[in-house]
Amino acid sequence: MSPCEATIDEKRPNMPKFTPTIWGDYFMSHASSHHSSLMETMENNNKESYEKIIEMKEQVKNKLLHGLHPLENPLETLEYIDDIQRLGLSYYFENEIEQNLEQFHNNYQNLIDFGDNNLYADALCFRLLRQQDIFDKYKNENEKFKESISSDIRGMLNLYEAAQMRVHGEKILDEALIFTTTHLESSVKTCQLSSPYLDLVKHALMHPIRKSLQRREARLYISLYHQLPSHEEILLILAKLDFNLLQKLHQKELSYITRWWKEFDYKSKHSFIKDRIVECYFWVYGVFFEAETSQIRLIITKLIAILTIIDDAYDSFGTLEELEPFTQAIERWDICAIDTLPEYMKIFYMKLLEIYNEIEQFSKERSYCPSYAKKGVQSLIRAYFKEAKWLHTKYIPTLEEYMPVGIDSAGSFMLISMVFIGMGDIVTKHSMDWIFSNPQPKIIQTMAIVGRVMNDIGYHKSERKKSSGEIVASTVECYMKQYGVTGEEAIEKLSQQVKDSWKDLNEDLLNPITIPRPLLMQVLKLVRVNHEIYREGDGFTQPTLLKNLIHSLIINPIDF
């Protein structure tokens, strides 16, 4: 380290001090297998489990194709599909599930009728098939939901989950959400429920399926599934084996990515960054958890880690005289631009370009893809620079002025571009153009708004904000200034905006557009990650908020 570099932190004593990583060298103890085939490693090191999974997958696939009769036994079929999805196994059986659900869609009006008194079946059917006008029969003459259905816990729980899929103007689902939430909360408080429904209701009230990470849902459902009347032993064993085997893979990946981060060793040279490599990995894990997505999972983790350093430089360390040439260097995207940068910026600029070489190698069969990922980063950095100028001039814009910039700085375009790149042949140039289309698709706006607003609310409540006393342009501060309200009032209004954005997202998923549904579902997963990380505060900056979840998903195996 040069003498000039050694004193740079000392010249800026007012920098925020972030909590150190809570993980230390924990994941270093797992042997890194990145340079061999990870799928091969799973087969060789856990051969018996792997072979058992293959055998059971064939049995489940056979039942989905030949053992179920959707039109003769509709409820049994729907329960079986729901169990597969909630146990985290649906990625093995997407085509078979689609074939069964297609029969329901084609014959729904004429053949599917659960009668007037089967809320559980109707709500489950709605959640899986999204049919309209199914809940009117559960209202009384005053157009209110009948109190008598409140004792049907399975029905109420599925109605609650179904209501999470509401769009604007669906008054009956708005009412259903209020009705079910009120009664389910009351049933928990008054101890009316026994296991497993007590645990399922408590979990759903905190983490409805629509907003929850798939792996979180699978972990919880696996632990309770054996107590449910519809449970099948083969699905339970398959889910446990699959979860634990994938967990070993995720641990090995974290060993590799932690070593990569330590070799980069930027944190020891500069104190202004957040050391959050495990949380960076978790961000991607929420979207890609499958064995075959290992390579793109690691690439995106590296990219998020470097962009986190850059974000911290713009937020709290860099001067405008340093940030302007860096912003220009990102626009140029050329190694020659490095000569214009301060020493501490050269390191992460070079590392960013290195990662993009990995992206180019990964997507060489779709050579147009890397340019979109680059475009996403450039959009992100321009927004960082705009926010930095506001910070340095102590300017708080109007909400209307802030939101376009805040949406860009949420990183949605970069993340969606990278996730699409990881989806293989289903991605086309049209799909990548759609990400950057004008006007922005509602589902992309939702991801940005959920991430931006929930992040800002988390920061507003944080000890970091209280200790610094610094007024930073954010949705909360802009709203407070523009409308002359308290922080609590601003948060209440902005939280409603987040709820409305979920309706926008549901609308885009419900109404057919030209983008393949599997790509849209990846955007939904990204929204879920944002929701999870910022649900109780800023889980990225305050790592203790995610500690227990990471333990349950990546560290602690499921007992047999």
C-alpha atoms as one frame of an Amber mdcrd trajectory, in Angstrom:
protein
   0.000   0.000   0.000   1.443   3.368  -0.973   1.843   6.142   1.652  -0.768
   8.180  -0.206  -3.254   5.299  -0.056  -2.497   4.596   3.572  -3.644   8.016
   4.665  -6.732   8.365   2.474  -9.134   6.981   5.131  -7.564   9.257   7.746
  -8.317  12.290   5.578 -12.016  11.447   5.681 -12.763  10.799   9.349 -16.547
  11.220   9.083 -17.085   8.057   7.078 -19.736   5.674   8.475 -18.406   2.566
  10.216 -20.311  -0.511   9.124 -20.849  -3.549  11.308 -18.189  -6.171  10.528
 -19.252  -9.359   8.791 -20.820 -11.827  11.200 -19.597 -14.844   9.211 -15.834
 -14.471   9.444 -14.118 -17.557   7.968 -17.051 -19.871   8.689 -17.547 -21.035
   5.110 -13.817 -21.406   4.456 -13.931 -24.818   6.140 -15.999 -26.259   3.278
 -13.879 -27.664   0.464 -14.256 -25.510  -2.626 -15.207 -27.529  -5.696 -15.741
 -24.662  -8.110 -13.057 -25.733 -10.557 -14.562 -29.176 -11.061 -18.066 -29.933
 -12.243 -20.332 -29.125  -9.308 -22.979 -31.543 -10.533 -20.258 -34.182 -10.791
 -19.179 -33.445  -7.231 -22.735 -33.950  -6.021 -22.916 -37.299  -7.811 -19.539
 -38.573  -6.565 -19.577 -37.351  -2.955 -23.232 -38.149  -2.254 -23.765 -40.995
  -4.689 -26.366 -42.901  -2.691 -28.524 -39.811  -2.094 -28.161 -38.720  -5.698
 -29.243 -42.110  -7.055 -32.207 -42.196  -4.682 -33.287 -38.744  -5.896 -33.145
 -39.912  -9.516 -35.286 -42.959  -8.708 -37.910 -41.008  -6.742 -38.084 -38.258
  -9.367 -39.105 -40.884 -11.909 -41.824 -42.181  -9.605 -43.253 -38.695  -9.035
 -43.046 -37.879 -12.733 -44.900 -41.094 -13.553 -47.671 -40.228 -11.098 -48.025
 -36.724 -12.545 -48.292 -38.105 -16.067 -50.302 -41.283 -15.499 -51.396 -41.660
 -11.865 -53.488 -38.511 -11.504 -56.827 -37.915 -13.170 -57.384 -34.138 -12.964
 -60.958 -34.148 -14.201 -62.056 -37.177 -12.146 -60.159 -36.287  -8.955 -59.519
 -32.552  -9.226 -58.861 -31.876  -5.531 -56.376 -34.745  -5.199 -54.519 -33.494
  -8.275 -54.406 -29.901  -7.069 -53.209 -30.950  -3.606 -50.448 -33.070  -5.116
 -49.251 -30.215  -7.329 -49.439 -27.751  -4.441 -47.391 -30.074  -2.239 -44.716
 -30.447  -4.920 -44.486 -26.698  -5.322 -44.382 -25.913  -1.616 -41.804 -28.610
  -0.902 -39.463 -26.866  -3.343 -39.549 -29.649  -5.949 -41.510 -28.078  -8.796
 -38.370 -27.188 -10.767 -37.988 -30.915 -11.506 -41.529 -31.313 -12.842 -42.457
 -28.071 -14.595 -43.663 -29.707 -17.832 -45.683 -32.393 -16.056 -47.329 -29.851
 -13.743 -48.136 -27.637 -16.722 -49.820 -30.538 -18.517 -52.100 -31.204 -15.554
 -52.976 -27.547 -15.013 -53.680 -27.183 -18.736 -56.429 -29.786 -18.414 -57.993
 -27.746 -15.636 -57.837 -24.543 -17.663 -59.386 -26.178 -20.731 -62.252 -27.784
 -18.807 -62.722 -25.492 -15.846 -66.113 -23.983 -16.676 -67.810 -27.286 -17.417
 -66.158 -29.848 -15.190 -64.631 -28.310 -12.061 -67.210 -27.738  -9.347 -66.417
 -28.206  -5.673 -69.914 -27.254  -4.540 -71.054 -24.349  -2.386 -69.327 -25.363
   0.808 -65.690 -26.187   0.055 -63.714 -23.010   0.627 -60.450 -24.950   0.942
 -60.804 -26.550  -2.502 -62.020 -23.360  -4.175 -59.242 -21.222  -2.689 -56.565
 -23.780  -3.568 -57.948 -23.978  -7.088 -57.905 -20.188  -7.380 -54.321 -19.980
  -6.157 -53.082 -22.524  -8.690 -55.330 -21.642 -11.627 -56.282 -17.997 -10.969
 -59.939 -18.362 -12.044 -62.344 -15.446 -11.609 -65.620 -15.143  -9.689 -65.045
 -18.127  -7.453 -65.623 -16.582  -4.012 -68.993 -14.816  -4.409 -70.798 -17.859
  -3.011 -69.032 -17.372   0.330 -70.683 -13.992   0.889 -73.968 -13.323   2.676
 -76.909 -11.162   1.623 -75.018  -8.079   2.889 -72.133  -8.802   0.521 -69.852
  -9.663   3.446 -67.944 -12.910   3.879 -69.926 -15.369   5.963 -68.630 -15.656
   9.505 -69.327 -19.395   9.363 -66.355 -20.000   7.054 -63.919 -18.571   9.616
 -63.753 -21.937  11.391 -62.450 -23.640   8.237 -58.746 -23.048   8.889 -57.481
 -24.775   5.741 -59.975 -22.807   3.691 -59.173 -19.503   5.399 -55.441 -20.059
   4.993 -55.784 -20.745   1.277 -58.179 -17.810   0.844 -55.583 -15.586   2.564
 -52.873 -16.843   0.186 -55.187 -16.451  -2.801 -55.915 -12.834  -1.849 -52.198
 -12.036  -2.115 -52.608 -12.403  -5.885 -55.094  -9.540  -6.150 -54.868  -6.823
  -8.784 -56.313  -3.315  -8.832 -60.089  -3.274  -8.748 -60.559  -6.770  -7.289
 -62.659  -5.639  -4.381 -63.598  -9.163  -3.334 -59.940 -10.111  -2.847 -59.249
  -6.865  -0.963 -62.094  -7.793   1.367 -60.897 -11.403   1.556 -57.445 -10.297
   2.673 -58.856  -8.143   5.481 -61.344 -10.836   6.520 -58.827 -13.688   6.582
 -56.040 -11.671   8.204 -58.333 -10.547  11.007 -59.629 -14.049  11.742 -56.283
 -15.821  11.352 -54.567 -13.365  13.695 -57.377 -13.844  16.202 -57.119 -17.642
  15.998 -53.389 -17.415  16.780 -53.905 -15.036  19.722 -56.691 -17.101  21.245
 -54.780 -20.388  20.811 -57.582 -21.956  18.749 -55.190 -23.848  16.475 -53.183
 -27.020  16.882 -50.113 -28.193  14.983 -49.403 -28.087  12.088 -51.923 -25.338
  11.330 -50.758 -23.064  14.125 -47.263 -23.003  12.613 -48.575 -22.652   9.054
 -50.825 -19.728   9.984 -48.120 -17.936  11.975 -45.720 -18.335   9.076 -48.234
 -17.232   6.437 -49.105 -14.047   8.353 -45.401 -13.110   8.292 -44.475 -14.660
   4.942 -47.328 -15.148   2.468 -46.333 -17.483  -0.354 -46.569 -14.749  -2.999
 -43.925 -12.641  -1.244 -41.731 -15.340   0.255 -38.494 -16.922  -0.980 -39.050
 -20.376  -2.452 -36.364 -21.960  -0.276 -37.795 -20.426   2.893 -41.199 -21.865
   2.006 -39.716 -25.267   1.234 -37.781 -25.375   4.535 -40.909 -24.630   6.571
 -43.244 -26.895   4.587 -40.855 -29.855   4.721 -40.790 -29.619   8.518 -44.605
 -29.742   8.784 -45.621 -31.782   5.752 -45.765 -35.164   7.526 -48.605 -33.846
   9.717 -50.852 -32.861   6.796 -53.642 -35.185   5.621 -52.456 -35.033   1.987
 -48.835 -35.952   2.703 -47.015 -38.649   0.745 -43.856 -40.210   2.123 -42.057
 -40.287  -1.220 -42.443 -36.529  -1.671 -41.210 -35.890   1.867 -38.080 -38.028
   1.475 -37.350 -36.569  -1.955 -37.724 -33.017  -0.632 -35.386 -33.655   2.322
 -32.717 -35.362   0.224 -32.882 -32.667  -2.437 -32.737 -29.803   0.059 -29.756
 -31.237   1.943 -27.833 -32.178  -1.185 -28.292 -28.720  -2.672 -27.309 -27.202
   0.670 -23.930 -28.981   0.498 -23.424 -27.469  -2.941 -24.337 -23.993  -1.678
 -21.854 -24.343   1.182 -19.074 -25.272  -1.244 -19.936 -22.306  -3.417 -19.743
 -20.028  -0.395 -16.336 -21.494   0.389 -15.188 -20.567  -3.121 -16.759 -17.097
  -3.119 -15.406 -16.292   0.365 -11.894 -17.238  -0.774 -12.299 -15.072  -3.877
 -13.354 -12.148  -1.691 -10.471 -12.622   0.727  -7.953 -12.808  -2.119  -9.373
  -9.552  -3.469  -8.788  -8.176   0.067 -10.187  -4.692  -0.539 -11.721  -4.364
   2.918  -8.356  -4.502   4.691  -7.119  -1.563   2.619 -10.186   0.667   2.935
 -12.634   0.885   5.807 -15.501   2.551   3.952 -17.040  -0.618   2.477 -19.559
  -3.121   3.816 -18.088  -6.631   4.124 -21.169  -8.557   2.976 -20.044 -11.313
   0.616 -22.375 -13.914   2.195 -25.328 -11.537   1.889 -24.384 -10.869  -1.762
 -24.539 -14.614  -2.364 -27.869 -14.860  -0.537 -29.326 -12.174  -2.845 -28.667
 -14.412  -5.856 -29.588 -17.624  -4.023 -33.107 -16.209  -3.653 -33.467 -16.390
  -7.450 -31.139 -19.196  -8.558 -30.758 -22.141  -6.157 -30.637 -25.086  -8.574
 -27.436 -27.082  -9.162 -27.323 -26.221 -12.850 -27.384 -22.469 -12.117 -24.166
 -22.591 -10.086 -21.952 -20.705 -12.539 -24.279 -17.745 -13.049 -24.999 -17.666
  -9.302 -21.286 -17.138  -8.599 -20.832 -14.574 -11.378 -23.748 -12.436 -10.174
 -22.521 -12.708  -6.570 -19.136 -11.296  -7.607 -20.817  -8.507  -9.558 -23.036
  -7.499  -6.627 -20.010  -7.534  -4.311 -18.048  -5.133  -6.537 -21.070  -2.902
  -7.081 -21.537  -2.764  -3.298 -18.028  -1.287  -2.999 -18.857   1.220  -5.720
 -22.152   2.097  -4.007 -20.314   2.744  -0.737 -17.781   4.915  -2.553 -20.580
   7.069  -3.990 -22.573   7.111  -0.748 -19.938   7.943   1.821 -16.347   8.120
   0.651 -15.741   9.571  -2.801 -15.563  13.282  -3.539 -17.393  14.663  -6.552
 -13.984  15.301  -8.148 -13.288  11.545  -7.882 -16.776  10.282  -8.689 -17.175
  12.247 -11.914 -14.245  10.602 -13.750 -15.293   7.216 -12.416 -18.810   7.748
 -13.807 -17.245   8.707 -17.142 -14.986   5.647 -17.025 -18.058   3.413 -16.604
 -19.609   5.091 -19.644 -16.442   4.435 -21.664 -16.073   0.853 -20.392 -12.453
   0.748 -21.439  -9.384  -0.335 -19.497  -7.603   2.786 -20.797  -9.981   4.897
 -18.684  -8.282   3.569 -15.563  -5.545   6.207 -15.870  -8.087   8.929 -15.025
  -9.037   7.350 -11.670  -7.721   7.713  -8.118  -5.681   4.727  -6.908  -8.398
   3.327  -4.654 -10.882   3.262  -7.564  -8.555   1.546 -10.039  -8.720  -1.750
  -8.171 -12.476  -2.201  -8.272 -12.756  -0.758 -11.790 -10.388  -3.459 -13.032
 -12.237  -6.127 -11.059 -15.538  -4.996 -12.604 -14.096  -5.386 -16.106 -12.755
  -8.832 -15.166 -16.200  -9.969 -14.088 -17.623  -8.804 -17.398 -15.091 -10.995
 -19.143 -16.650 -13.888 -17.208 -20.105 -12.760 -18.336 -18.955 -12.699 -21.952
 -17.560 -16.209 -21.648 -20.737 -17.460 -19.984 -23.019 -16.007 -22.671 -20.784
 -16.486 -25.722 -23.569 -18.334 -27.549 -25.774 -15.257 -27.078 -23.196 -12.582
 -27.832 -25.712  -9.727 -27.573 -26.351 -10.365 -23.851 -23.287  -8.747 -22.179
 -24.041  -5.349 -23.705 -27.371  -5.300 -21.817 -25.698  -6.209 -18.540 -23.248
  -3.365 -19.162 -26.148  -1.032 -19.912 -27.730  -1.994 -16.582 -24.555  -1.123
 -14.670 -24.162   2.188 -16.508 -27.738   3.122 -15.605 -26.992   2.227 -11.974
 -23.784   4.283 -11.787 -25.413   7.348 -13.379 -28.075   7.197 -10.648 -25.391
   6.821  -7.954 -23.674   9.953  -9.255 -26.893  11.963  -9.303 -27.591  10.946
  -5.693 -23.998  11.799  -4.731 -24.406  15.312  -6.150 -27.587  15.764  -4.110
 -25.758  14.527  -1.010 -22.758  16.828  -1.445 -24.967  19.869  -2.082 -27.404
  18.874   0.729 -30.274  19.012  -1.776 -33.540  17.155  -1.106 -35.545  16.878
  -4.358 -39.272  16.459  -4.733 -40.575  12.915  -4.764 -41.335  13.244  -8.487
 -37.734  14.314  -9.152 -36.249  11.638  -6.911 -38.200   8.535  -7.943 -36.761
   8.005 -11.477 -33.252   8.301 -10.042 -34.071   6.196  -6.979 -35.615   3.495
  -9.149 -32.442   3.345 -11.270 -30.209   3.262  -8.169 -32.158   0.252  -6.877
 -30.232  -1.756  -9.487 -33.246  -3.444 -11.071 -32.056  -3.155 -14.678 -28.659
  -4.631 -13.842 -30.095  -7.503 -11.778 -32.835  -8.420 -14.250 -30.356  -8.324
 -17.137 -28.013 -10.678 -15.300 -30.793 -13.042 -14.249 -32.100 -13.186 -17.826
 -28.579 -14.012 -19.030 -28.642 -16.960 -16.649 -31.840 -18.345 -18.173 -30.193
 -19.810 -21.271 -31.912 -20.293 -24.608 -35.286 -18.957 -23.500 -33.773 -15.448
 -23.587 -33.889 -13.473 -26.820 -32.788 -10.007 -27.863 -36.460  -9.003 -27.609
 -36.494 -10.110 -23.958 -33.416  -8.010 -23.192 -34.861  -4.975 -25.016 -38.035
  -5.345 -22.941 -36.060  -4.714 -19.734 -35.107  -1.228 -20.915 -38.355  -0.412
 -22.742 -40.136   2.902 -22.281 -42.540   3.103 -20.548 -41.136   0.677 -18.008
 -43.113  -2.550 -17.587 -45.116  -2.576 -14.350 -43.377  -5.684 -13.079 -39.971
  -4.003 -13.375 -41.285  -0.856 -11.714 -42.564  -3.056  -8.879 -39.146  -4.578
  -8.314 -37.530  -1.132  -8.249 -40.183   0.418  -5.992 -40.226  -2.477  -3.520
 -36.432  -2.414  -3.324 -36.066   1.358  -3.248 -38.893   2.250  -0.860 -38.322
  -0.621   1.580 -34.582   0.107   1.562 -35.229   3.786   2.300 -37.670   2.944
   5.087 -35.104   0.576   6.578 -32.391   3.237   6.415 -34.689   5.870   7.960
 -35.275   3.597  10.958 -31.646   2.508  11.281 -29.144   3.417  13.974 -26.726
   4.467  11.238 -29.048   7.247  10.142 -29.775   8.305  13.711 -26.081   8.391
  14.668 -24.937  10.308  11.583 -27.785  12.821  11.672 -27.204  13.222   7.951
 -30.142  14.113   5.713 -29.888  11.934   2.605 -32.230  12.144  -0.356 -34.566
   9.160  -0.110 -38.235   8.471  -0.681 -38.881   9.050   3.029 -36.990  12.349
   3.290 -38.422  13.626   0.000 -41.966  12.789   1.087 -41.476  14.409   4.500
 -40.149  17.631   2.994 -42.641  17.843   0.136 -45.763  17.189   2.208 -44.641
  18.501   5.587 -45.312  15.259   7.442 -43.483  13.193  10.051 -41.314  10.217
   9.218 -44.007   7.863  10.524 -46.641   9.425   8.259 -44.312   9.272   5.260
 -43.540   5.610   5.936 -47.256   4.790   6.171 -47.964   6.404   2.787 -44.927
   4.847   1.108 -45.778   1.418   2.508 -49.140   1.714   0.775 -47.271   2.438
  -2.463 -45.388  -0.831  -2.006 -48.691  -2.706  -1.550 -50.087  -1.092  -4.706
 -46.934  -2.085  -6.585 -47.550  -5.724  -5.703 -50.945  -5.388  -7.398 -49.196
  -4.001 -10.483 -46.872  -7.001 -10.482 -49.795  -9.419 -10.162 -51.453  -7.697
 -13.093 -48.426  -8.198 -15.339 -48.233 -11.863 -14.350 -51.958 -12.367 -14.946
 -52.266 -10.668 -18.318 -50.343 -12.305 -21.172 -47.481 -10.275 -22.658 -44.806
 -11.135 -25.183 -42.192 -12.059 -22.577 -42.070 -15.789 -21.701 -43.604 -16.501
 -18.316 -40.459 -18.195 -16.913 -38.618 -14.884 -17.333 -41.399 -12.970 -15.588
 -41.264 -15.447 -12.724 -37.562 -14.653 -12.314 -38.465 -10.980 -11.866 -41.018
 -12.027  -9.241 -38.230 -13.897  -7.422 -36.080 -10.760  -7.457 -38.965  -8.769
  -5.962 -39.249 -11.413  -3.250 -35.555 -11.065  -2.455 -35.929  -7.287  -2.110
 -38.957  -7.821   0.114 -37.105 -10.315   2.307 -33.910  -8.305   2.712 -35.709
  -5.069   3.631 -38.794  -6.495   5.367 -37.573  -5.769   8.904 -35.061  -3.044
   8.096 -31.926  -2.962   5.980 -30.903  -6.609   6.192 -27.967  -6.009   3.882
 -26.361  -3.350   6.071 -27.501  -4.978   9.340 -26.516  -8.637   8.774 -28.050
  -9.890  12.020 -31.499  -9.431  10.420 -30.740 -12.234   7.934 -28.554 -14.377
  10.193 -31.201 -16.876  11.327 -32.626 -17.257   7.822 -29.203 -17.942   6.306
 -28.528 -20.485   9.056 -31.786 -22.326   8.360 -31.373 -22.364   4.580 -27.643
 -22.716   3.965 -26.066 -24.025   7.172 -28.473 -26.302   9.076 -29.481 -29.509
   7.239 -32.957 -31.015   7.579 -33.149 -33.962   9.977 -34.507 -37.295   8.791
